[in-house]
């Protein structure tokens, strides 16, 4: 009788942890969103990847944080080892015992996900998309081979729309909206965890003003960015010398200016690059909107479209056409003179 009672107690003790584990409540979709939305927004601020896309991918890949990879390895995005030198975990996926990255925290997983996308050329075209174009991002991720499922893009879009995750992309970059420079009208944020500089927002892009002696290298180190990002985002050579007061964007520039900035009247001494940098527009997109090319020169008084593309060459203005013709004639003369010298 005593033996039977002891065996019963041991039986219950041995299997209680398993039962408790099976009864552990799963993380709900709503709980996951509340827990990780701020991380997604922070990564959007840092890299330009829409928060809606990051959060939807985390939800989908980790089963709202309930997957084995998320629970055992803090891997919320199903990123495999590839060239990973950190800790690893093996998991059955497309094949048995595949190698996946293992992180110390979910924060590290979210950060690595952003770095994974920004650091690989096959995803580069995604950063030409507007931050609000979550559909374009979803389809682009599938096209670039992020996932093998044929319905991957549709699944992301469905999650974003069902949970209104697109609201996270609507320019809410700062937790404290009262932090505003009343004299200049520009938002700024003291990033105390990374840098003590004032970070401004223009066209929904974070930027700073270069200080005397600044280089891309020291700014990248100060903001914990990859070195190549700053020259790329600012359309400059890596060896460029930065001037005090120069605008340096910390995120990719956009395809058009912010709402309310429809046109720009060219001033004496301005270059197309100056104008593109001022409004946070990619130079290529500014030229495309105005039917110009890299050989075109700005003319004082010329009207440039900042948000829409002009319909025909006549809209570009006579002055710019005249200067283009003159430039082409000069180029032809120079080429002819060189041929004579040879």
GIQUIQUI-V39565 format. One record per residue. N is the residue number from 0. RES is the residue in one small letter. PHI is phi in whole degrees, 0 to 359 (NA if undefined). OMEGA is omega in whole degrees, -180 to 180 (none if undefined). BURIAL is # if it has 16 or more other C-alpha atoms within 10 Angstrom, else .. Layout:
n->[N | N]
res->[RES | RES]
phi->[PHI | PHI]
omega->[OMEGA | OMEGA]
burial->[BURIAL | BURIAL]
//
This chain:
n->[0 | 1 | 2 | 3 | 4 | 5 | 6 | 7 | 8 | 9 | 10 | 11 | 12 | 13 | 14 | 15 | 16 | 17 | 18 | 19 | 20 | 21 | 22 | 23 | 24 | 25 | 26 | 27 | 28 | 29 | 30 | 31 | 32 | 33 | 34 | 35 | 36 | 37 | 38 | 39 | 40 | 41 | 42 | 43 | 44 | 45 | 46 | 47 | 48 | 49 | 50 | 51 | 52 | 53 | 54 | 55 | 56 | 57 | 58 | 59 | 60 | 61 | 62 | 63 | 64 | 65 | 66 | 67 | 68 | 69 | 70 | 71 | 72 | 73 | 74 | 75 | 76 | 77 | 78 | 79 | 80 | 81 | 82 | 83 | 84 | 85 | 86 | 87 | 88 | 89 | 90 | 91 | 92 | 93 | 94 | 95 | 96 | 97 | 98 | 99 | 100 | 101 | 102 | 103 | 104 | 105 | 106 | 107 | 108 | 109 | 110 | 111 | 112 | 113 | 114 | 115 | 116 | 117 | 118 | 119 | 120 | 121 | 122 | 123 | 124 | 125 | 126 | 127 | 128 | 129 | 130 | 131 | 132 | 133 | 134 | 135 | 136 | 137 | 138 | 139 | 140 | 141 | 142 | 143 | 144 | 145 | 146 | 147 | 148 | 149 | 150 | 151 | 152 | 153 | 154 | 155 | 156 | 157 | 158 | 159 | 160 | 161 | 162 | 163 | 164 | 165 | 166 | 167 | 168 | 169 | 170 | 171 | 172 | 173 | 174 | 175 | 176 | 177 | 178 | 179 | 180 | 181 | 182 | 183 | 184 | 185 | 186 | 187 | 188 | 189 | 190 | 191 | 192 | 193 | 194 | 195 | 196 | 197 | 198 | 199 | 200 | 201 | 202 | 203 | 204 | 205 | 206 | 207 | 208 | 209 | 210 | 211 | 212 | 213 | 214 | 215 | 216 | 217 | 218 | 219 | 220 | 221 | 222 | 223 | 224 | 225 | 226 | 227 | 228 | 229 | 230 | 231 | 232 | 233 | 234 | 235 | 236 | 237 | 238 | 239 | 240 | 241 | 242 | 243 | 244 | 245 | 246 | 247 | 248 | 249 | 250 | 251 | 252 | 253 | 254 | 255 | 256 | 257 | 258 | 259 | 260 | 261 | 262 | 263 | 264 | 265 | 266 | 267 | 268 | 269 | 270 | 271 | 272 | 273 | 274 | 275 | 276 | 277 | 278 | 279 | 280 | 281 | 282 | 283 | 284 | 285 | 286 | 287 | 288 | 289 | 290 | 291 | 292 | 293 | 294 | 295 | 296 | 297 | 298 | 299 | 300 | 301 | 302 | 303 | 304 | 305 | 306 | 307 | 308 | 309 | 310 | 311 | 312 | 313 | 314 | 315 | 316 | 317 | 318 | 319 | 320 | 321 | 322 | 323 | 324 | 325 | 326 | 327 | 328 | 329 | 330 | 331 | 332 | 333 | 334 | 335 | 336 | 337 | 338 | 339 | 340 | 341]
res->[x | x | x | x | x | x | x | x | x | x | x | x | x | x | x | x | x | x | x | x | x | x | x | x | x | x | x | x | x | x | x | x | x | x | x | x | x | x | x | x | x | x | x | x | x | x | x | x | x | x | x | x | x | x | x | x | x | x | x | x | x | x | x | x | x | x | x | x | x | x | x | x | x | x | x | x | x | x | x | x | x | x | x | x | x | x | x | x | x | x | x | x | x | x | x | x | x | x | x | x | x | x | x | x | x | x | x | x | x | x | x | x | x | x | x | x | x | x | x | x | x | x | x | x | x | x | x | x | x | x | x | x | x | x | x | x | x | x | x | x | x | x | x | x | x | x | x | x | x | x | x | x | x | x | x | x | x | x | x | x | x | x | x | x | x | x | x | x | x | x | x | x | x | x | x | x | x | x | x | x | x | x | x | x | x | x | x | x | x | x | x | x | x | x | x | x | x | x | x | x | x | x | x | x | x | x | x | x | x | x | x | x | x | x | x | x | x | x | x | x | x | x | x | x | x | x | x | x | x | x | x | x | x | x | x | x | x | x | x | x | x | x | x | x | x | x | x | x | x | x | x | x | x | x | x | x | x | x | x | x | x | x | x | x | x | x | x | x | x | x | x | x | x | x | x | x | x | x | x | x | x | x | x | x | x | x | x | x | x | x | x | x | x | x | x | x | x | x | x | x | x | x | x | x | x | x | x | x | x | x | x | x | x | x | x | x | x | x | x | x | x | x | x | x | x | x | x | x | x | x | x | x | x | x | x | x | x | x | x | x | x | x]
phi->[NA | 294 | 296 | 299 | 296 | 295 | 297 | 296 | 296 | 297 | 297 | 297 | 297 | 294 | 260 | 298 | 302 | 295 | 297 | 297 | 296 | 294 | 268 | 297 | 295 | 282 | 285 | 280 | 300 | 297 | 296 | 296 | 299 | 296 | 285 | 243 | 297 | 294 | 298 | 297 | 293 | 300 | 290 | 296 | 297 | 283 | 236 | 90 | 281 | 306 | 299 | 298 | 292 | 301 | 292 | 297 | 297 | 299 | 296 | 290 | 289 | 256 | 60 | 61 | 84 | 259 | 290 | 298 | 297 | 289 | 287 | 267 | 230 | 55 | 267 | 265 | 234 | 62 | 280 | 279 | 296 | 50 | 262 | 293 | 250 | 273 | 291 | 224 | 218 | 255 | 207 | 285 | 225 | 295 | 228 | 282 | 53 | 284 | 271 | 236 | 285 | 240 | 242 | 284 | 205 | 295 | 302 | 295 | 295 | 297 | 293 | 293 | 300 | 297 | 295 | 298 | 286 | 286 | 266 | 239 | 297 | 292 | 258 | 301 | 295 | 297 | 280 | 274 | 279 | 291 | 297 | 273 | 274 | 294 | 294 | 298 | 296 | 298 | 292 | 294 | 297 | 295 | 297 | 282 | 92 | 298 | 226 | 270 | 295 | 291 | 257 | 301 | 298 | 297 | 294 | 296 | 299 | 297 | 298 | 297 | 284 | 295 | 253 | 53 | 293 | 299 | 295 | 290 | 267 | 273 | 82 | 273 | 268 | 242 | 292 | 251 | 289 | 284 | 284 | 222 | 280 | 292 | 281 | 256 | 77 | 255 | 287 | 213 | 220 | 277 | 270 | 297 | 286 | 238 | 211 | 263 | 285 | 281 | 251 | 260 | 235 | 220 | 55 | 63 | 235 | 282 | 211 | 231 | 259 | 295 | 262 | 300 | 88 | 294 | 227 | 301 | 295 | 287 | 292 | 300 | 294 | 293 | 257 | 56 | 248 | 280 | 302 | 292 | 295 | 295 | 300 | 294 | 297 | 258 | 55 | 229 | 289 | 298 | 269 | 299 | 272 | 270 | 257 | 301 | 89 | 289 | 286 | 236 | 279 | 260 | 221 | 298 | 288 | 254 | 278 | 208 | 286 | 295 | 306 | 104 | 255 | 276 | 222 | 226 | 265 | 296 | 256 | 302 | 89 | 283 | 251 | 297 | 295 | 305 | 292 | 299 | 292 | 298 | 267 | 72 | 247 | 295 | 303 | 302 | 289 | 298 | 294 | 299 | 297 | 250 | 54 | 244 | 229 | 294 | 270 | 288 | 242 | 289 | 241 | 308 | 93 | 290 | 264 | 250 | 279 | 251 | 235 | 233 | 271 | 290 | 277 | 212 | 296 | 299 | 292 | 286 | 97 | 294 | 301 | 291 | 293 | 298 | 293 | 296 | 298 | 298 | 297 | 296 | 297 | 298 | 298 | 297 | 297 | 296 | 298 | 294 | 296 | 295 | 295 | 293 | 297 | 295]
omega->[179 | 179 | 180 | 179 | 179 | 179 | 179 | -180 | 180 | -180 | 180 | -178 | -176 | -173 | 179 | 180 | 180 | -180 | -180 | 180 | -180 | -177 | 179 | -177 | 179 | 176 | 179 | 179 | -179 | 179 | -180 | -180 | -179 | -176 | -170 | -178 | 180 | 176 | 180 | 179 | 178 | 179 | 174 | 178 | -175 | -170 | -178 | 176 | -178 | 180 | 180 | 180 | -180 | -178 | 179 | 177 | 178 | 179 | -176 | -175 | -176 | -176 | -178 | 177 | -176 | -177 | 178 | -179 | 180 | -177 | -175 | -173 | -177 | 180 | -175 | -173 | 176 | -179 | -179 | -172 | -176 | -179 | -176 | 178 | 180 | -180 | -173 | 174 | 180 | -171 | 178 | 178 | 175 | 175 | -179 | 175 | 177 | -177 | 179 | 179 | 179 | -174 | 177 | -176 | 176 | 178 | 179 | 178 | 179 | -179 | -179 | 177 | 178 | -180 | 178 | -179 | -178 | -175 | -179 | -173 | -177 | 177 | -173 | -177 | 180 | -176 | 171 | -179 | 175 | -179 | 179 | -176 | -177 | 177 | 178 | 178 | -179 | -180 | 179 | 177 | 178 | -179 | -179 | 176 | 179 | -179 | -178 | -178 | 179 | -177 | -174 | -179 | -180 | 180 | 178 | -179 | 180 | 179 | -179 | -176 | 179 | -176 | 179 | 179 | 179 | 178 | 178 | -178 | -172 | 174 | 179 | -174 | -175 | -180 | -179 | -177 | -180 | 179 | -178 | 176 | -173 | -177 | -178 | -179 | -178 | 175 | 173 | -179 | 173 | -179 | -173 | -178 | -175 | -176 | 178 | 179 | 171 | 178 | -176 | 180 | 176 | -178 | -180 | 178 | 178 | 177 | 176 | 171 | -179 | 175 | 178 | 180 | 180 | 172 | 176 | -177 | -177 | 177 | 179 | 178 | -178 | -178 | 177 | 179 | 173 | -173 | -174 | -175 | -175 | 176 | -179 | -178 | -177 | 176 | -180 | 176 | -179 | -178 | -176 | 174 | -178 | -180 | 178 | -179 | 180 | 178 | 177 | -180 | 180 | 179 | -180 | 175 | -172 | -177 | 179 | -178 | 178 | 178 | -177 | 175 | -175 | -176 | 174 | 176 | -176 | 178 | 180 | 176 | -180 | 171 | 177 | 178 | 178 | -177 | 179 | -179 | -179 | -177 | -179 | 179 | 173 | -177 | -180 | -179 | 177 | 179 | -180 | -178 | -176 | 178 | 180 | 175 | -174 | 179 | -179 | 177 | 178 | 179 | 177 | -178 | 180 | 178 | 179 | 174 | -177 | -176 | -179 | -180 | 178 | -172 | -177 | -175 | -179 | -179 | -178 | 178 | -176 | -176 | -176 | 178 | -180 | -178 | 178 | -179 | 179 | 180 | -179 | 178 | 179 | 179 | 179 | 179 | -179 | -180 | -179 | -180 | 179 | 180 | 178 | -179 | 180 | none]
burial->[. | . | . | . | . | . | . | . | . | . | . | . | . | . | . | . | . | . | . | . | . | . | . | . | . | . | . | . | . | . | . | # | # | . | . | # | # | # | # | # | # | # | # | # | # | # | # | # | # | # | # | # | # | # | # | # | # | # | # | # | # | # | # | # | # | # | # | . | # | # | . | . | # | # | # | # | # | # | # | # | # | . | . | . | . | . | . | . | # | # | . | . | . | . | . | . | . | . | # | # | # | # | # | . | . | # | # | . | # | # | # | # | # | # | . | . | # | # | . | . | . | . | # | . | . | # | # | . | # | # | # | # | . | # | # | . | # | # | # | # | # | # | # | . | . | # | . | . | . | . | . | # | # | . | . | # | # | . | # | # | . | . | . | . | # | # | . | # | # | . | . | . | # | . | . | . | . | . | . | . | . | . | . | . | . | . | # | # | # | . | . | . | . | . | . | . | # | . | # | # | # | # | # | # | # | # | # | # | # | # | . | . | . | . | # | # | # | . | # | # | . | . | . | . | # | . | . | . | # | # | # | . | # | # | # | . | . | . | . | . | . | # | . | . | . | . | # | # | # | # | # | # | # | # | # | # | # | # | . | . | . | . | . | . | . | # | . | . | . | . | . | # | # | . | # | # | # | . | # | # | # | # | # | # | # | # | # | # | # | # | # | # | . | . | . | # | # | # | # | . | . | # | # | # | # | # | # | # | # | # | . | . | . | . | . | # | . | . | . | # | # | . | . | # | . | . | . | . | . | . | . | . | . | . | . | . | . | . | . | . | . | .]
//
